[in-house]
Amino acid sequence: MSEPAATFDEIVETFEILGGDWEEKYRYLIGLGRKLEPLSEEEKCEENIVRGCQSQVWLIPEISDDGRFQFRGESDASIVSGLIAVMLALNWNKTAAEILELDPQEELGKLQMDNHLSPSRRNGLYAMAQKIQSWAEEYKG
């Protein structure tokens, strides 16, 4: 499994460098999404789908021997694939406890995307965060 194309801190830093240029930020997100490892057709199943997203979104958790989460994901929409890349970077290689300590809304707030995403994309982003947190809760419990 390949690591995310950028860490969450690198994504935040790039967003800061790009300033108010949202066209560039969208291009950057789309580029991150294109670097995601594609899922097989078998992995694009009901069990891996994220509910609450307008686009098709599939996420797959993988847990290392030392209890650290890595995720893979894919979407049928370019910008949403970029949002998946952001979520994977935010939660990459964290333990269940670390994931549950994260406040996704606060962390994602560092990117100041809320006013630049459609309500359905914003809902989808938070649906991904909830799904990841529910896996962490399940694993921890």
C-alpha positions in Angstrom: 0.0 0.0 0.0 1.4 3.4 -0.9 1.5 6.3 1.4 -0.5 9.4 0.7 1.0 11.8 -1.9 1.3 14.4 0.8 1.0 14.6 4.6 -1.8 16.6 6.1 0.6 19.2 7.2 2.0 19.5 3.7 -1.5 19.9 2.3 -2.2 22.7 4.9 1.1 24.4 3.9 0.3 24.2 0.2 -3.1 25.7 0.8 -1.5 28.5 2.7 1.0 29.1 -0.1 -1.9 29.2 -2.7 -3.7 31.8 -0.6 -7.1 32.8 -2.0 -6.6 31.1 -5.4 -9.3 28.5 -5.2 -8.8 27.4 -8.8 -5.2 26.4 -8.0 -6.4 24.7 -4.7 -9.0 22.7 -6.7 -6.3 21.7 -9.2 -4.0 20.7 -6.3 -6.8 18.6 -4.8 -7.6 16.9 -8.1 -3.8 16.1 -8.5 -3.8 14.5 -5.1 -6.8 12.5 -6.0 -5.2 11.2 -9.2 -2.3 9.8 -7.1 -4.6 7.6 -5.1 -3.9 3.9 -5.6 -6.9 2.6 -7.6 -9.3 0.1 -6.0 -10.1 -3.2 -7.7 -13.7 -3.7 -9.0 -14.2 -6.2 -6.2 -13.3 -3.6 -3.6 -15.9 -1.2 -5.0 -18.6 -3.1 -3.2 -21.5 -2.2 -0.9 -19.5 -2.9 2.2 -16.9 -0.2 1.3 -19.2 2.5 0.2 -19.5 5.7 2.2 -23.1 6.8 2.7 -23.8 10.5 2.7 -21.7 11.3 -0.3 -23.4 12.5 -3.5 -20.6 10.9 -5.6 -19.6 7.3 -5.3 -17.0 7.0 -2.5 -15.3 3.8 -1.4 -13.0 3.6 1.6 -11.1 0.6 2.9 -9.3 0.5 6.3 -6.2 -1.6 6.7 -4.7 -2.0 10.2 -1.0 -2.9 10.7 0.2 -5.4 13.2 1.0 -2.5 15.6 -2.6 -1.2 15.4 -2.0 1.7 13.0 -4.6 2.5 10.4 -3.9 3.1 6.7 -6.7 3.7 4.3 -7.3 3.3 0.6 -10.1 5.0 -1.2 -11.5 6.1 -4.5 -14.4 8.1 -6.0 -16.0 8.5 -9.4 -15.5 12.3 -9.1 -12.1 14.1 -9.4 -12.5 16.7 -6.7 -14.0 14.1 -4.3 -10.9 11.9 -5.0 -8.9 14.8 -3.8 -11.0 15.1 -0.7 -10.4 11.4 0.0 -6.7 12.1 -0.3 -7.0 14.8 2.3 -8.9 12.4 4.7 -6.4 9.6 4.1 -3.5 12.0 4.9 -5.3 13.3 8.0 -5.7 9.8 9.4 -2.7 8.0 8.0 -0.8 5.7 10.2 -2.7 6.7 13.4 -3.9 4.4 16.1 -7.6 4.1 16.9 -7.1 6.3 19.9 -5.3 9.0 17.9 -8.1 9.0 15.3 -10.7 9.3 18.0 -8.8 12.2 19.6 -8.8 14.1 16.3 -11.5 16.7 15.7 -12.0 16.4 11.9 -14.0 19.6 11.7 -11.2 21.5 13.5 -8.4 19.9 11.5 -10.2 20.3 8.1 -10.9 23.9 9.2 -7.2 24.6 8.7 -7.9 24.3 4.9 -10.7 26.8 5.0 -12.7 24.8 2.5 -16.2 25.1 4.0 -17.2 28.1 2.0 -15.7 26.7 -1.2 -17.3 23.3 -1.2 -20.9 22.6 -2.2 -23.0 21.5 0.7 -23.2 18.0 -0.7 -19.3 17.8 -1.0 -18.9 19.1 2.5 -21.5 16.6 3.8 -19.6 13.8 2.0 -16.3 14.9 3.5 -17.7 14.7 7.0 -19.4 11.4 6.2 -15.9 10.1 5.3 -14.6 11.4 8.7 -17.5 9.7 10.5 -16.9 6.4 8.7 -13.2 6.5 9.7 -14.0 7.4 13.3 -16.5 4.5 13.5 -13.9 2.1 12.3 -11.5 3.4 14.9 -14.2 3.1 17.6 -15.0 -0.5 16.5 -11.3 -1.5 16.5 -10.7 0.1 19.9 -13.8 -1.4 21.4 
